[in-house]
Amino acid sequence: MDGDNYTLDDMFVSSAAQREGEGREEERMRSKAIAESRRLAASMDKCQHCFNSQDLQKHLIVAIGSKVYLSLPAGVSMTEGQCLICPLQHHCSATGLDEDIWSEMQLFRRALVRMFEAQELDCVFMETHINPRRRQHMVLECIPLPRELGDMAPIYFKKAIMECDEEWAMNKKIVDLSSKDIRQAVPRGLPYFAVDFGLQGGFAHVIENEQKFPHYFGKEVVGGMMDLEPRRWRKPIRENFDDQRKKVLQFAQWWKPYDCTKTQD
């Protein structure tokens, strides 16, 4: 009988230990979720791109859709007409966007391509998603280029991407976006750089070493093509309010005939 008692006791002890272990795991997961939501709240609080954030410079906004807005950079633009497409809410990458936000971004993209075509310019659209844990707001940058440079852009970007990471990179160096978009090409949660040329597809690159990959990578490629000084892309050059206002008014004139927010229901 004693043997049976021991077995029962052991059973109770081990099931209690198991419950305690599960409780600890639940507690750990809960703490992790709380820390994550606090981190997100903190990054949204100070976010320069969230529409409801106090840090958003609203005078730089050119157009507002239902899910997305178009604005100009706060620093000196690399080229006249450089602009940013951002989700109104805090989303961190294109790979995590819902269909309605993604579709509206494409509307803005098509309108910008038409607008720049009228000025005989090409444009590139770039997104850099580094350090996903920092939960930074997604920004799709659009930089217009003279036609002759626009034709060469895929060659420049392909070369730069092929040379940018370690030889032993685990992922394919370059992902072709000509027949699929970034959401189908790169798994959600991975850091990446993506570039599209006008309305054609482009390339994506999964970033293996985030410490070595510069956040200004895409702008550096464009700057090299245009022969600009490195200070133009390494760190934003401050621009005073009057100059910012001037470039917004100028851009708004160009944008008016192509404004995709006016044709939406």
N, C-alpha and C positions, 0 to 999 in steps of 0.2 A: 504493500500500500504506500509505504514511504516513497518508493520509486515513482509511483504515479503522482504523488503530491509534488515532488520535485519537478516533474515534467510540467505539471500545471503551473506551478510557480514560475518556472523558466518561461513558459509560454506567455504568462501575464507580463512578466518583466520585459521580454523581448518585444511584445506588442506595444507596451507603454513606451519603450525606447524608440520603436518605429514611429509611433504617433508624435513623440517629442521631436524626432528627426524631421518628420514631415512639417510639423509646426514651425520649426526653425527655418526650413526651406521656404515655406510660405512667407514668413516674416522677412526673410532675405529678399524674396521677389518683390514684396510690398515696399520695402525700403528702397529697392532699386527703382521701382516705378515712381515713387515719390521724388527721389533725387532727379530722375529723368524729367518729370513734369516741372520741377523747380528750375532745372537748367533751361528748359524750353521757355518757361515764363520769363526768366532773367534775360534770355537772348531776345525775346520778343519785346520786352520792355525798352531795351536800348537799341532796337533794330532800326536801321536807317531806311529800310525799304517797306516795313509793314505800314499799311495805309492808315491804321489807327494809332501809330506810334507818334509820340511827341518829337522824336528825332528825325522824322521824315521831313525833307525840305519841300513843302508843297508847291512853292513857286516854280519848281523845276518840272512839274507835271504838265504834259501836253494834252493827254487824252485819258479818259477813264471809261473802261468797259464794265461789264457786270462782274467779271472775275479777275480782270487783268488791267494794269494801267501802263501808260507809256510816259517815260520821263527822260530828262537829259542828265548827264553826269554832273556832279557838284564841282569837280575839279576842271581844269582846262581840258577841253576835248582834244583827243588825238587828231581827229580830222573833223572838219565842219560837218555837222549832221550825225555825229556819234550819238546813239541813244540806247535806252535800256527798256526792255519789256519785263515787267515783274508781276507776279500774282499779288492781288490785294491782301490776301491772308498769308500767314507765315507757312510757306511750303519751302522745302530745302533743296529739291532737285526735280528735274523733269521726269526722272524715272519713278518718282512718287506722286505724280500729278493725276488727279481724276480727269476723265475724258472731257468734261465740259471746260475745265481750265485750259487743258492742252489745246482743244479746238479753238478757243478764243485767242490763244497765243499765236496760232497759225494764221488766224484772220489778220492780226496786227502785222505778222511777218509778211503776208502777201501784199498788204497795203503799203508797207515800207519799200518792198522791192519795186512796186509800180511807181511809187513816188521818186525813188532814186533813178529808176530807168528814164523817167522824164527829164532828168538832169544829166543823162548819159553817164550814169555811175552804176557800178556793181556794188554789192555789199556782202559782208560775211556776218553770220550769227554765231556767237560763241558762248558756251557755258562751262564754267570751271567749278566742279563740285569736290572740294577738298575737305578733309577732316569732318566726315559726317556727324561725329559726336558733338561737334560744336553747334550744330543745328543752325547754320547761317541761312539767311533768306536767299532763295533762288533768284538769280539775275541772268537774263539772256541779253547779251550785249550785241548791238548791231553797229558795225563800223563800215561806212561807205568808202569805196575805193575807185580810182579812175579805171575805166574799162580795161586798159592794157594790163594793169596790175591784177584786176579781177580775174582775167583769163589765166594768169600765172599762179593765183592763190592756191589752188589744189596741190600744185607741185611743191611750193614752199612749205605748206603745212605738212604734207606727207613726209617730206625730208626731215623737218623739225621733230615730228612725232617719232619717226624711226630712230632718231638719235637721242631721244630725251630720257630713256630709262636704262637700267642696268641690262647687261647682256643676258643675264639669267632670268629675266622677267618670266613669271609663270603664265601670264595671260598673253593672248595674241597682241602684238604691238599695236596693230591698227585694225579697227573694226569699220567695215564699209557701211555707210548709212545711205547708199543710193537706192536700195530697195526696201529698207525698213527704218523706222525712226528709233531714236535713242531708247525709248521705253521697251522696245522689243529686242534691242541689241545688247543692253547692259543690265545685269541683275540689280534690282533695287537694293540700296544700302552700300554699294561699292562706290569708292571715289573715282571720278573720271573727268576727262576733258572732252568736249565735243564741239565740232565746228561744222556749219552748213554753209554752202555757197549759194547765195540768192535763194531761189526756190528748188534748186537741185539738192540732192543729199550732200553728204560730206563724210567726215571721219569722226570716230570716237576712239579714245584711248583710256583703258583702265589704268589708273595711277597706282603703281606698285609701292613707290617710296614717297610718301607725302612730305617728308622732311626735305627731299631734294627737288621736288617739283614746284617751280615758282608759281605763285597765284596769278602772276601777270604773263604766263606762258604765251597765250594767244595774242595778247597785245604786243608782246616782244616780236612775234613773227610778223605781224602787220607793220610794226615800227621798223623792222629790218627791211621789209619790202619797200617802205616809203622813205627810207633813209632818214628817220627822225632821231633826235638825241635820246639816249636811254632814259634820261630823267622824265621824259614825256609819258613813260608807262610804268616805271618802277614804283613811283609813289605819286599819288595825285597832286598836281600843282594847284594850290589854292586859287580860287577865282572870286573876285568881289561880286557883291550882289548885283550891281548895275550891269556888269558883263554877263552874268548868268541870265538876268532878265532879258537882255538884248538877244542872246542866242535862243532863248525860249520863244520870244516873239517872232524871230526870223523863222525858226523851225515850224511854228504854228501856221505861218503863211504857206509854207510848202505842204504841210500836212492836210490843210483844210479840204482840198478837192478829193483826197483819198481817205478821209476819216471814216474808218470802219465802224466806229461807235454810233455814227449817225444813221447807218442803214440797218442797225439791229432793232428788233422789235422791243 
